[in-house]
Amino acid sequence: MQVTTEQIIYPSSDGQPMAESTIQYKLIVKIKEGCESLFKNDPNVFIAADLLWYPVEGRPDISQAPDTMVIFGRPKGERPSYMQFLEDNIAPQVVFEIRSHNDRQTKMNKKLSFYQRHGVEEYYLYDPERNELEGWQRIEGNLEVIEPMEGWISPRLGVRFELGEDGLEIYRPDGQRFLSYAELEEQGELNRQRAEQAVQRAEQESQKAERLAAKLRELNIDPDTI
């Protein structure tokens, strides 16, 4: 009798939107791109937003799509999903979730249980409506609540969390804060303007030096000997 093995399909989408509000989307992008910038020179840190994570081989029904996840020890690159069993069985060490106004507490409890069960080391949950940040750190095998969160520094990322009037701010180890896309654009434009001004100043100084040299030559003075 011929035995056939049915191929297991691991979908690349769960059919859910990446974000349910503009603020949620902006925060997801800000955190994901901030982490990307933080580890841009490390080829073995993979960072993804809203990517399905399958922790168990043969179980496509067991999955989660964190708003942002950071995996140390895995190369950068494109993936339709993160299949842990094909990634040296390395689970995401750090996970971020941005709570939506539609998220029931039951759903958030299930996510916490999933991350507890499948090896996440640090889990951060931010509620933009309430401007509340919660965090959990794995201690002796369990995800334990971090208290207080204000000023907490992530052991894995080295970033510091602060809550201000404008919401969550995340600071890099060098003191620079994570920027939104609009802020990055503005900073890029400022840097471009500063560079242009520096070139203009250099050209003006060069022209000034040339005029001075010409004057000296008119006086039969060699500027190179001064």
N, C-alpha and C positions, 0 to 999 in steps of 0.2 A: 504494500500500500504506500502511495506517495504522500509524504507529509509536506504541507506548504506552511510557510510562516508568513503571517500577515504583517506587512510593514506598519510600524507604529508612526503615526503622524503627530508631530508637535507643532501646533499652530503658532504662527508668528504674531497673531493678534487675538485679543480676548473680546473684540467687538465693542470695547468701552472707549470713550474719548480720553485723550491724554489729560485734559483739564475740563472742569465744568464752569469756570469763570475766568475772566481776564487776569485777575490778581493771582489766582492759582497758577495759571500758565506762566505769568511773568516770574513768579517765585521759583517754579520748577526750572525754567531756563537759567535764571540767575544762579541757582545752586549748582546745577549741572555744569554750566560753563565756568563757574568759579572753581569748581573742583578740577575741571579739565585744565584750566590755567595753572592751578597749583602743581599739577603733576605732568605738565606738558613735556618735560624733559626726561621723564621716566617711562621707558617703553613697556614696562611691566606693571602698569596700573591701568585697568580697563574701567571706564566710567560710562554709564548709560542712563537714559531717562525713559521711563515708561516701556521698558523692554521686558518681555516675559521671561521669567526665571523658572526653569524646571529643575528641581533639586534631585528628583528620583528617576532613574532610568526605568522605562517601561510604564511610567505613570503620567501621561499627559494631562490627567485630570488634577494633578497636584502642581499648582503653579501660582505665581504672584508677579505682578508688574509694579515694582516700587517706583515712586515718582523719580527718585534718583538712587542709584546704587554704585558703590565704589568697591572694586575688587582688586586687591593687591596680589601680585604673583601671576597675573594673566596678561598676555600681550594686548596692546591696542589693536583695533581692527574692526571691520564690519561684521555683524552677526544678525541673523534674523530673529534669534532668541538666545538666551544664555542657558545652555544645557550643561548643568554642573558636571554631569558624569562624563562629558567630553572635554572638561576644563580642569583636569587633574583633581576633580572632586573638590575644588575650592569654592566655598560659598562666599557670597558678598559679605565683606566685613562691616561695611557701613551702609546704612539705608536711611533715606529721608522720605517722609510723607508730608504733603501739604493737605490739610483737611479741607474738604468741600462743605458747603452749607447743606448738601444733601447726604453727607456721610452720617449714618446712624452709629451709635456707640457700639452696637453689636458687630458692625462691619470692622470698626477699628480694633475691637477686642480680638476678632479673628485674625487680623493682620499681625497683631502682637504675638498671638499664639503661633502663627506660621513662622515668624522670625525667630521666636524662641526655639521652636522645634528644629529649625533647619540651619542653625549655627551663626546667625548674625551676631556680631560683637557689639555694635553700637547702633541704636535705632533712635531717630529724632523725628518727632511729630509736631508740626506747627499749625496752629489754628489762626489764620489771618483775621477772621471776624472778631475773635476775642483777644487777639494779640497774645496768645499763650503758647509757650514752648514746653514740651515734655521730652524727656530723654531717658533711655535705658542703656545700661552697660552690662556686658556679660561678666559676672563674677562667680567663680566656682561652678560654672556650667549653667547658670541662670541669668536671664536678663533682669537686672535689678534697677529700680527707679533711681535716677540721678537727682539729688537734692543738695543744694539749689542748682537750678539750671543757669541762672543769670551769671554770666562771666565764666561759665564752664568751658574748658579747653578739651577738645577731642583728643584722646590719646593717639588715635590712628592718623587723623588728619592734621592735628596741630592747630586747628582753627578755634577761634573764640567766639562764643555766642553772646549777643547783647540784645535786649529788647528796649526800644525807644518809642517815642511818640509816633514815629513813622513806620513802626513794625520791626521785624527781625532784621538784624544786621549781623553779618558773619565776617570776622576779621582774620586775615591770613597771619602766619607766624611773623611776617615782616611788618605787621601793623596796618597794611592796606586792606580795605574792605572789599568784599565781593561787590561787583558793579552790575547793574542791569544793562541790557543791550543798548538802551538809549544813553546811559551814562558812559558806556564804552565808546560809543560813537562821538559823544561830546569830548571825551578825553582825547580820542584820536585826532579830532579836529584841532584842539588846543595844541597838541604836540606838533601837528603839521604847521600851524601858524608860528609856533616858537622856532621850529627848524628854519622856516622861511626868513624869519626876522634875524636869526643868527647868520644865515647866508648873506643877507643884505648888509648887516653890520660888518661882516668880514670883507665884503666887496668895497664898502665905503672906506674902511681902514686901508685896504690895498690901494685904492685910488688916491687917498690922502698921502700915502707913503710915496707913490709915484710922482705926485705933484711936488712934494718936498725934494725928492731926488733931482727932479728937473730944475728946480730953483738953484740947488747947490751946484749943478753942472754949469748953469749960467754964470755963476760966480767963480768958475774954474776950480770948484771943489769936488773931489771924487767922493760921492756918498758912501762908497764901499770901504773907504778908509776911516770913516768916522765911527 
